[in-house]
Amino acid sequence: MPVEAKDPVTALREAFPDAVQDVVEFRGETTVYVEPTKLAEVALFLRDADGLRYNLLVNLTGIDYLPETPRFAVAYHLYSMLYNRTLRLKVRLPEDNPTVPTVTTVWPTANWLEREAYDMLGIVFEGHPDPRRILMPPEWEGHPLRKDYPLGYETVQFSFNYDEIDRHKPYAKE
């Protein structure tokens, strides 16, 4: 018989009073903002503590809040299969050094998700076992999901500018 479910916010505030920065309740979802340096400890606690057992990392995503400060965030969507509950952990990271400890030792599925956040936004996961790019080629410069990343574009071809645009298309030369 499982132990009775505990309130995750209360449990975190008791176990890590200096790690919980803020709690936001919105539309039935709870987001706990955590001190980045304490993330791995908090994650392990949420996974292993009786009454919590958040044993599944459903998703991890990086966020660019430019022009806000701190600029970056990482959101961890957790699920407790035993108690059928969700919880979101969030860490805010500065623009100059967006670094957070890896949670791959807590939830192995974080491996590829952290690599994607690194590749697309440049968020570094300290202690990650394989910090290579996953979507972009190794020689690619920059991180394409950053809001200040330069955009490429192509002029849309309409009937009024068809000939002008057609001249610039990269057709095979005979």
C-alpha positions in Angstrom: 0.0 0.0 0.0 1.6 3.4 -1.0 2.1 6.1 1.5 -0.5 8.9 1.4 0.3 11.6 -1.1 2.0 14.7 0.1 1.7 18.3 -1.1 4.9 18.7 -3.2 5.2 22.5 -2.4 5.0 22.0 1.3 7.5 19.0 1.2 9.9 21.0 -0.9 9.7 24.1 1.3 10.4 21.9 4.4 13.3 19.9 2.8 14.9 22.8 0.8 13.9 26.2 2.4 16.7 28.0 0.5 16.0 26.3 -2.9 12.3 27.2 -3.5 12.3 30.7 -5.0 8.6 31.0 -6.0 5.5 29.0 -6.5 2.9 29.8 -9.2 -0.6 28.2 -9.4 -2.3 28.8 -12.7 -5.3 26.9 -14.1 -4.8 23.9 -11.9 -1.0 23.6 -12.6 1.7 24.2 -10.1 5.1 25.6 -11.1 7.9 25.6 -8.5 10.8 28.0 -9.3 14.0 26.4 -7.9 17.5 27.8 -7.3 19.5 26.4 -10.3 22.4 25.1 -8.1 20.0 23.0 -6.0 18.1 21.5 -9.0 19.7 18.1 -9.0 19.1 17.6 -5.2 15.5 18.8 -5.6 14.9 16.5 -8.5 16.3 13.5 -6.6 14.1 14.3 -3.6 10.9 14.6 -5.8 11.7 11.3 -7.4 12.5 9.3 -4.3 10.5 10.8 -1.4 7.6 8.9 0.0 4.3 10.6 -0.8 5.8 12.3 -3.9 7.4 9.8 -6.3 7.7 12.0 -9.4 9.3 9.1 -11.3 8.7 10.3 -14.9 10.3 13.3 -16.6 7.6 14.0 -19.3 9.4 16.9 -20.9 12.1 19.4 -20.5 12.3 22.6 -22.5 14.4 25.6 -22.7 12.9 29.1 -22.9 14.3 32.4 -24.1 12.5 35.4 -22.3 14.5 38.1 -24.1 14.4 41.1 -23.2 13.6 40.0 -19.6 16.2 39.3 -17.0 17.1 36.6 -16.3 16.9 35.8 -19.9 16.7 32.0 -20.0 14.7 29.3 -18.2 14.4 25.5 -18.2 11.1 23.9 -17.4 10.8 20.3 -16.2 7.4 18.7 -16.5 7.2 15.8 -14.0 4.6 13.1 -13.5 4.0 10.8 -10.5 2.6 7.5 -11.9 1.9 6.3 -8.4 -0.2 9.3 -7.4 -1.4 10.4 -10.9 -0.1 14.0 -10.4 1.9 16.5 -12.4 4.4 19.2 -11.3 6.5 21.7 -13.2 9.9 22.7 -11.9 11.5 25.8 -13.4 14.9 27.4 -13.1 15.8 30.9 -14.4 19.3 31.4 -15.9 21.3 34.5 -16.7 22.2 35.5 -20.3 25.9 35.5 -19.7 26.2 32.0 -18.3 23.1 29.9 -18.7 24.3 26.8 -16.8 22.3 24.3 -14.8 23.2 20.9 -13.3 22.1 17.9 -15.4 19.3 15.6 -14.2 20.3 12.7 -16.4 21.3 10.7 -13.2 17.8 11.2 -11.8 15.7 10.7 -15.0 17.7 9.2 -17.9 15.3 10.5 -20.5 16.7 14.0 -19.8 19.8 13.0 -21.9 18.4 13.9 -25.3 16.1 16.6 -24.0 19.0 18.5 -22.4 21.1 18.1 -25.6 18.2 19.7 -27.6 18.0 22.6 -25.2 21.8 23.1 -25.5 21.7 22.8 -29.3 18.8 25.2 -29.8 19.4 27.7 -27.0 22.9 27.3 -25.7 21.9 26.3 -22.2 24.7 24.2 -20.7 23.9 21.2 -18.5 26.8 20.7 -16.2 27.8 17.1 -15.8 25.9 15.9 -18.9 27.4 12.6 -20.1 27.3 13.5 -23.8 27.0 17.2 -24.5 27.1 17.1 -28.3 24.7 18.9 -30.7 21.7 16.8 -31.6 19.8 18.6 -34.3 22.3 21.0 -35.9 25.6 20.0 -37.6 28.6 20.1 -35.3 30.2 23.0 -37.2 27.0 25.2 -36.9 27.6 28.5 -35.2 25.0 29.9 -32.8 21.8 28.6 -31.3 18.8 29.0 -33.7 15.9 29.3 -31.1 17.5 32.3 -29.4 15.3 35.4 -30.0 18.3 37.4 -31.1 19.5 34.8 -33.7 19.5 36.3 -37.2 16.6 35.1 -39.3 17.0 34.2 -42.9 14.1 34.9 -45.2 13.0 34.5 -48.8 10.7 36.9 -50.5 7.3 35.4 -51.2 6.6 34.9 -54.9 3.3 36.4 -56.1 1.9 37.1 -59.6 3.1 40.7 -59.6 6.7 39.9 -58.7 7.0 36.4 -60.3 9.7 37.2 -62.9 11.9 39.1 -60.4 11.8 36.3 -57.8 12.2 33.6 -60.4 15.6 35.2 -61.6 17.0 34.7 -58.1 15.9 31.0 -57.6 18.8 28.6 -57.5 17.8 26.4 -60.5 20.3 23.9 -61.9 22.3 25.6 -64.7 22.6 23.7 -68.0 
